[in-house]
Amino acid sequence: MLPYEVYKVAHLVGLAVLFAALGGLLFAARDVDGKPPRALLVLHGVGVVLMLVGGFGLLARNGIQWPWPNWVLVKAGLWVVLAAMPWPIRKFGLGGAWIALVLAASVGVAVVMVRQRIP
């Protein structure tokens, strides 16, 4: 098992990569078919995986096991929302302001949930 700090850095770097990719997907130029650059989708996937590995590593290092506390379930749900976010961006071409608001709200909820855990 890796040290706590490694999982924490992986989780936070994954968050930064994920949001950089989502920002790029929101505002990147589209090709002829209306698709965003493939590199941004790959970056999004890398960020999602880093967040997942880092998050589960942090849970293991803190000794949190099933059944998970409610704050973990909420954060897992937010992870699913963030992981699925390229789909509405690509499929419907939703405006950047609406998606940016959802992204900002998801980070706010995630911060509140993790603060529930930290004494």
MODELLER restraints for C-alpha pairs under 7 A, 6 or more apart:
rsr = mdl.restraints
at = mdl.atoms
rsr.add(forms.Gaussian(group=physical.xy_distance, feature=features.Distance(at['CA:4:A'], at['CA:58:A']), mean=6.42, stdev=0.5))
rsr.add(forms.Gaussian(group=physical.xy_distance, feature=features.Distance(at['CA:4:A'], at['CA:61:A']), mean=6.24, stdev=0.5))
rsr.add(forms.Gaussian(group=physical.xy_distance, feature=features.Distance(at['CA:7:A'], at['CA:54:A']), mean=4.38, stdev=0.5))
rsr.add(forms.Gaussian(group=physical.xy_distance, feature=features.Distance(at['CA:7:A'], at['CA:57:A']), mean=5.62, stdev=0.5))
rsr.add(forms.Gaussian(group=physical.xy_distance, feature=features.Distance(at['CA:7:A'], at['CA:58:A']), mean=5.85, stdev=0.5))
rsr.add(forms.Gaussian(group=physical.xy_distance, feature=features.Distance(at['CA:8:A'], at['CA:54:A']), mean=6.06, stdev=0.5))
rsr.add(forms.Gaussian(group=physical.xy_distance, feature=features.Distance(at['CA:8:A'], at['CA:58:A']), mean=6.68, stdev=0.5))
rsr.add(forms.Gaussian(group=physical.xy_distance, feature=features.Distance(at['CA:10:A'], at['CA:50:A']), mean=5.73, stdev=0.5))
rsr.add(forms.Gaussian(group=physical.xy_distance, feature=features.Distance(at['CA:10:A'], at['CA:51:A']), mean=6.65, stdev=0.5))
rsr.add(forms.Gaussian(group=physical.xy_distance, feature=features.Distance(at['CA:10:A'], at['CA:54:A']), mean=5.12, stdev=0.5))
rsr.add(forms.Gaussian(group=physical.xy_distance, feature=features.Distance(at['CA:11:A'], at['CA:50:A']), mean=5.86, stdev=0.5))
rsr.add(forms.Gaussian(group=physical.xy_distance, feature=features.Distance(at['CA:11:A'], at['CA:51:A']), mean=4.34, stdev=0.5))
rsr.add(forms.Gaussian(group=physical.xy_distance, feature=features.Distance(at['CA:11:A'], at['CA:54:A']), mean=4.28, stdev=0.5))
rsr.add(forms.Gaussian(group=physical.xy_distance, feature=features.Distance(at['CA:11:A'], at['CA:55:A']), mean=5.88, stdev=0.5))
rsr.add(forms.Gaussian(group=physical.xy_distance, feature=features.Distance(at['CA:14:A'], at['CA:47:A']), mean=4.06, stdev=0.5))
rsr.add(forms.Gaussian(group=physical.xy_distance, feature=features.Distance(at['CA:14:A'], at['CA:48:A']), mean=6.33, stdev=0.5))
rsr.add(forms.Gaussian(group=physical.xy_distance, feature=features.Distance(at['CA:14:A'], at['CA:50:A']), mean=4.62, stdev=0.5))
rsr.add(forms.Gaussian(group=physical.xy_distance, feature=features.Distance(at['CA:14:A'], at['CA:51:A']), mean=4.74, stdev=0.5))
rsr.add(forms.Gaussian(group=physical.xy_distance, feature=features.Distance(at['CA:15:A'], at['CA:47:A']), mean=6.13, stdev=0.5))
rsr.add(forms.Gaussian(group=physical.xy_distance, feature=features.Distance(at['CA:15:A'], at['CA:51:A']), mean=6.14, stdev=0.5))
rsr.add(forms.Gaussian(group=physical.xy_distance, feature=features.Distance(at['CA:17:A'], at['CA:43:A']), mean=6.68, stdev=0.5))
rsr.add(forms.Gaussian(group=physical.xy_distance, feature=features.Distance(at['CA:17:A'], at['CA:44:A']), mean=6.80, stdev=0.5))
rsr.add(forms.Gaussian(group=physical.xy_distance, feature=features.Distance(at['CA:17:A'], at['CA:47:A']), mean=4.97, stdev=0.5))
rsr.add(forms.Gaussian(group=physical.xy_distance, feature=features.Distance(at['CA:18:A'], at['CA:43:A']), mean=6.89, stdev=0.5))
rsr.add(forms.Gaussian(group=physical.xy_distance, feature=features.Distance(at['CA:18:A'], at['CA:44:A']), mean=4.87, stdev=0.5))
rsr.add(forms.Gaussian(group=physical.xy_distance, feature=features.Distance(at['CA:18:A'], at['CA:47:A']), mean=4.40, stdev=0.5))
rsr.add(forms.Gaussian(group=physical.xy_distance, feature=features.Distance(at['CA:18:A'], at['CA:48:A']), mean=6.28, stdev=0.5))
rsr.add(forms.Gaussian(group=physical.xy_distance, feature=features.Distance(at['CA:21:A'], at['CA:40:A']), mean=5.21, stdev=0.5))
rsr.add(forms.Gaussian(group=physical.xy_distance, feature=features.Distance(at['CA:21:A'], at['CA:43:A']), mean=5.81, stdev=0.5))
rsr.add(forms.Gaussian(group=physical.xy_distance, feature=features.Distance(at['CA:21:A'], at['CA:44:A']), mean=5.18, stdev=0.5))
rsr.add(forms.Gaussian(group=physical.xy_distance, feature=features.Distance(at['CA:22:A'], at['CA:44:A']), mean=6.82, stdev=0.5))
rsr.add(forms.Gaussian(group=physical.xy_distance, feature=features.Distance(at['CA:24:A'], at['CA:40:A']), mean=6.63, stdev=0.5))
rsr.add(forms.Gaussian(group=physical.xy_distance, feature=features.Distance(at['CA:25:A'], at['CA:36:A']), mean=6.25, stdev=0.5))
rsr.add(forms.Gaussian(group=physical.xy_distance, feature=features.Distance(at['CA:25:A'], at['CA:40:A']), mean=6.48, stdev=0.5))
rsr.add(forms.Gaussian(group=physical.xy_distance, feature=features.Distance(at['CA:26:A'], at['CA:89:A']), mean=6.80, stdev=0.5))
rsr.add(forms.Gaussian(group=physical.xy_distance, feature=features.Distance(at['CA:26:A'], at['CA:96:A']), mean=5.56, stdev=0.5))
rsr.add(forms.Gaussian(group=physical.xy_distance, feature=features.Distance(at['CA:28:A'], at['CA:36:A']), mean=6.51, stdev=0.5))
rsr.add(forms.Gaussian(group=physical.xy_distance, feature=features.Distance(at['CA:29:A'], at['CA:36:A']), mean=6.72, stdev=0.5))
rsr.add(forms.Gaussian(group=physical.xy_distance, feature=features.Distance(at['CA:30:A'], at['CA:36:A']), mean=4.85, stdev=0.5))
rsr.add(forms.Gaussian(group=physical.xy_distance, feature=features.Distance(at['CA:35:A'], at['CA:90:A']), mean=6.63, stdev=0.5))
rsr.add(forms.Gaussian(group=physical.xy_distance, feature=features.Distance(at['CA:48:A'], at['CA:83:A']), mean=6.15, stdev=0.5))
rsr.add(forms.Gaussian(group=physical.xy_distance, feature=features.Distance(at['CA:71:A'], at['CA:113:A']), mean=5.11, stdev=0.5))
rsr.add(forms.Gaussian(group=physical.xy_distance, feature=features.Distance(at['CA:71:A'], at['CA:114:A']), mean=6.75, stdev=0.5))
rsr.add(forms.Gaussian(group=physical.xy_distance, feature=features.Distance(at['CA:75:A'], at['CA:110:A']), mean=5.84, stdev=0.5))
rsr.add(forms.Gaussian(group=physical.xy_distance, feature=features.Distance(at['CA:78:A'], at['CA:106:A']), mean=6.41, stdev=0.5))
rsr.add(forms.Gaussian(group=physical.xy_distance, feature=features.Distance(at['CA:88:A'], at['CA:94:A']), mean=6.69, stdev=0.5))
